[in-house]
Protein backbone atom coordinates (compact mmCIF):
# COMPACT_ATOMS: atom_id res chain seq x y z
CA UNK A 1 0.00 0.00 0.00
CA UNK A 2 1.01 3.60 -0.46
CA UNK A 3 2.77 5.61 2.22
CA UNK A 4 -0.45 7.45 3.12
CA UNK A 5 -2.21 4.15 3.78
CA UNK A 6 0.58 2.87 5.99
CA UNK A 7 0.11 5.93 8.22
CA UNK A 8 -3.65 5.44 8.64
CA UNK A 9 -5.32 3.94 11.69
CA UNK A 10 -7.32 0.73 11.32
CA UNK A 11 -10.54 2.74 11.65
CA UNK A 12 -9.46 5.10 8.87
CA UNK A 13 -8.58 2.17 6.63
CA UNK A 14 -11.99 0.58 7.25
CA UNK A 15 -13.64 3.87 6.24
CA UNK A 16 -11.64 3.98 3.01
CA UNK A 17 -12.13 0.27 2.31
CA UNK A 18 -15.66 -0.62 3.48
CA UNK A 19 -17.32 -4.00 3.17
CA UNK A 20 -18.95 -4.10 -0.27
CA UNK A 21 -21.08 -6.97 -1.55
CA UNK A 22 -22.07 -7.38 -5.18
CA UNK A 23 -23.82 -10.03 -7.28
CA UNK A 24 -21.58 -12.69 -8.77
CA UNK A 25 -19.33 -11.38 -11.53
CA UNK A 26 -18.47 -13.95 -14.23
CA UNK A 27 -15.13 -12.14 -14.75
CA UNK A 28 -13.85 -13.20 -11.32
CA UNK A 29 -12.47 -16.58 -12.48
CA UNK A 30 -10.46 -14.75 -15.13
CA UNK A 31 -9.14 -12.32 -12.51
CA UNK A 32 -8.02 -15.37 -10.56
CA UNK A 33 -6.31 -16.94 -13.58
CA UNK A 34 -4.40 -13.71 -14.21
CA UNK A 35 -2.86 -13.78 -10.74
CA UNK A 36 -2.40 -17.52 -10.77
CA UNK A 37 -0.16 -17.01 -13.80
CA UNK A 38 1.79 -14.31 -11.94
CA UNK A 39 2.32 -16.54 -8.91
CA UNK A 40 3.44 -19.45 -11.08
CA UNK A 41 5.89 -17.16 -12.84
CA UNK A 42 7.52 -15.62 -9.75
CA UNK A 43 7.57 -18.44 -7.21
CA UNK A 44 9.95 -21.41 -7.43
CA UNK A 45 7.85 -24.23 -8.93
CA UNK A 46 9.38 -26.85 -6.64
CA UNK A 47 7.99 -24.95 -3.63
CA UNK A 48 4.38 -24.75 -4.83
CA UNK A 49 2.01 -27.50 -3.75
CA UNK A 50 -1.23 -25.96 -4.98
CA UNK A 51 -2.77 -22.63 -6.02
CA UNK A 52 -6.53 -22.33 -5.59
CA UNK A 53 -9.36 -19.85 -6.09
CA UNK A 54 -11.22 -19.74 -2.77
CA UNK A 55 -13.73 -17.50 -1.04
CA UNK A 56 -17.14 -16.42 -2.23
CA UNK A 57 -15.91 -15.27 -5.64
CA UNK A 58 -15.15 -18.95 -6.35
CA UNK A 59 -18.68 -20.15 -5.56
CA UNK A 60 -20.28 -18.88 -8.75
CA UNK A 61 -23.81 -18.25 -7.47
CA UNK A 62 -23.77 -15.85 -4.52
CA UNK A 63 -23.14 -12.24 -3.67
CA UNK A 64 -19.56 -11.59 -2.60
CA UNK A 65 -17.04 -8.92 -1.83
CA UNK A 66 -15.47 -8.17 -5.24
CA UNK A 67 -12.14 -9.41 -3.92
CA UNK A 68 -10.61 -12.57 -5.38
CA UNK A 69 -9.12 -14.81 -2.70
CA UNK A 70 -6.13 -16.93 -3.71
CA UNK A 71 -4.79 -19.74 -1.55
CA UNK A 72 -1.15 -20.63 -2.19
CA UNK A 73 0.13 -23.74 -0.43
CA UNK A 74 3.87 -24.28 -0.35
CA UNK A 75 6.05 -27.08 0.93
CA UNK A 76 6.41 -27.35 4.69
CA UNK A 77 10.15 -26.70 4.42
CA UNK A 78 9.69 -23.52 2.37
CA UNK A 79 11.21 -20.23 3.47
CA UNK A 80 8.09 -18.08 3.85
CA UNK A 81 10.11 -14.86 4.14
CA UNK A 82 11.84 -15.57 0.83
CA UNK A 83 8.50 -16.26 -0.84
CA UNK A 84 7.05 -13.11 0.73
CA UNK A 85 9.83 -11.10 -0.88
CA UNK A 86 9.00 -12.54 -4.28
CA UNK A 87 5.31 -11.72 -3.88
CA UNK A 88 5.90 -8.16 -2.70
CA UNK A 89 8.26 -7.76 -5.64
CA UNK A 90 5.38 -8.32 -8.06
CA UNK A 91 2.93 -5.92 -6.46
CA UNK A 92 1.50 -7.62 -3.37
CA UNK A 93 1.50 -5.93 0.02
CA UNK A 94 2.15 -8.03 3.12
CA UNK A 95 -0.77 -7.36 5.46
CA UNK A 96 -0.31 -9.83 8.30
CA UNK A 97 2.03 -12.58 9.32
CA UNK A 98 1.92 -15.57 11.61
CA UNK A 99 4.39 -18.35 12.16
CA UNK A 100 2.96 -20.47 9.32
CA UNK A 101 0.64 -18.04 7.53
CA UNK A 102 1.17 -14.82 5.61
CA UNK A 103 -1.58 -12.66 4.10
CA UNK A 104 -1.15 -10.25 1.21
CA UNK A 105 -3.35 -7.93 -0.77
CA UNK A 106 -3.31 -6.10 -4.07
CA UNK A 107 -5.62 -3.37 -5.28
CA UNK A 108 -5.79 -1.15 -2.18
CA UNK A 109 -4.86 2.39 -3.24
CA UNK A 110 -4.72 5.82 -1.61
CA UNK A 111 -8.03 6.54 -3.37
CA UNK A 112 -9.80 3.34 -2.32
CA UNK A 113 -10.18 0.06 -4.14
CA UNK A 114 -8.65 -0.49 -7.57
CA UNK A 115 -10.73 -2.14 -10.30
CA UNK A 116 -9.31 -5.56 -9.40
CA UNK A 117 -8.66 -6.48 -5.79
CA UNK A 118 -6.96 -9.61 -4.46
CA UNK A 119 -6.23 -11.27 -1.15
CA UNK A 120 -3.49 -13.90 -1.29
CA UNK A 121 -3.18 -16.37 1.57
CA UNK A 122 0.24 -18.02 1.77
CA UNK A 123 0.11 -21.24 3.75
CA UNK A 124 2.13 -24.33 4.41
CA UNK A 125 0.98 -27.55 2.79
CA UNK A 126 -2.16 -29.02 4.32
CA UNK A 127 -3.54 -25.74 5.71
CA UNK A 128 -6.48 -25.49 3.34
CA UNK A 129 -9.87 -25.59 5.08
CA UNK A 130 -11.07 -22.99 2.57
CA UNK A 131 -11.03 -25.65 -0.16
CA UNK A 132 -13.47 -27.84 1.76
CA UNK A 133 -15.75 -24.90 2.57
CA UNK A 134 -15.77 -23.81 -1.09
CA UNK A 135 -16.54 -27.29 -2.40
CA UNK A 136 -19.41 -27.79 0.04
CA UNK A 137 -21.08 -24.53 -0.95
CA UNK A 138 -20.71 -25.36 -4.64
CA UNK A 139 -22.20 -28.84 -4.16
CA UNK A 140 -24.96 -27.70 -1.81
CA UNK A 141 -26.59 -24.53 -3.22
CA UNK A 142 -28.94 -24.21 -0.25
CA UNK A 143 -25.95 -23.89 2.09
CA UNK A 144 -24.48 -21.31 -0.28
CA UNK A 145 -27.72 -19.31 -0.13
CA UNK A 146 -27.70 -19.48 3.66
CA UNK A 147 -24.17 -18.10 3.64
CA UNK A 148 -25.19 -15.38 1.20
CA UNK A 149 -28.14 -14.36 3.38
CA UNK A 150 -25.92 -14.28 6.46
CA UNK A 151 -23.45 -12.00 4.71
CA UNK A 152 -26.17 -9.71 3.41
CA UNK A 153 -27.68 -9.47 6.90
CA UNK A 154 -24.30 -8.45 8.34
CA UNK A 155 -23.24 -6.11 5.56
CA UNK A 156 -24.51 -2.73 6.73
CA UNK A 157 -23.99 -3.48 10.42
CA UNK A 158 -20.29 -4.18 9.85
CA UNK A 159 -19.70 -2.06 6.74
CA UNK A 160 -16.75 -0.33 8.39
CA UNK A 161 -15.65 -3.16 10.71
CA UNK A 162 -13.96 -5.97 8.82
CA UNK A 163 -12.93 -7.86 11.94
CA UNK A 164 -16.49 -7.77 13.26
CA UNK A 165 -17.86 -8.92 9.90
CA UNK A 166 -15.46 -11.86 9.79
CA UNK A 167 -16.12 -12.80 13.42
CA UNK A 168 -19.88 -12.79 12.87
CA UNK A 169 -19.50 -15.38 10.09
CA UNK A 170 -17.13 -17.64 11.99
CA UNK A 171 -19.65 -20.04 13.53
CA UNK A 172 -21.29 -20.72 10.15
CA UNK A 173 -17.95 -21.19 8.40
CA UNK A 174 -16.66 -23.58 11.05
CA UNK A 175 -19.86 -25.62 11.00
CA UNK A 176 -19.84 -26.02 7.23
CA UNK A 177 -16.11 -26.73 7.13
CA UNK A 178 -16.54 -29.50 9.70
CA UNK A 179 -19.29 -31.12 7.59
CA UNK A 180 -17.21 -30.72 4.45
CA UNK A 181 -14.11 -32.30 5.97
CA UNK A 182 -16.17 -35.32 6.99
CA UNK A 183 -17.87 -35.54 3.59
CA UNK A 184 -14.73 -35.03 1.49
CA UNK A 185 -12.27 -36.75 3.83
CA UNK A 186 -8.80 -36.72 2.29
CA UNK A 187 -9.83 -34.93 -0.92
CA UNK A 188 -6.88 -32.55 -0.77
CA UNK A 189 -4.34 -34.77 0.93
CA UNK A 190 -1.12 -34.56 -1.04
CA UNK A 191 1.49 -37.18 -1.72
CA UNK A 192 3.98 -35.41 0.53
CA UNK A 193 1.47 -35.44 3.40
CA UNK A 194 1.14 -39.20 2.92
CA UNK A 195 4.92 -39.54 3.05
CA UNK A 196 5.24 -40.45 -0.62
CA UNK A 197 7.48 -38.84 -3.16
CA UNK A 198 5.63 -36.44 -5.44
CA UNK A 199 5.92 -37.22 -9.12
Secondary structure, 3 states (H helix, E strand, C coil): CCHHHHCCCHHHHHHHCCCCCECCCCCHHHHHHHHHHHHHHHCCCCCEEEEEEECHHHCCCCCECCEEEEEEEECCCCCHHHHHHHHHCCCCEEEEECCCEEEEEEEEECCEEEEEEEEEEEEECCCCHHHHHHHHHHHCHHHHHHHHHHHHHHHCCCCCCHHHHHHHHHHHHHHHHHHHHHHCCCCCCCCCCCCCCCC
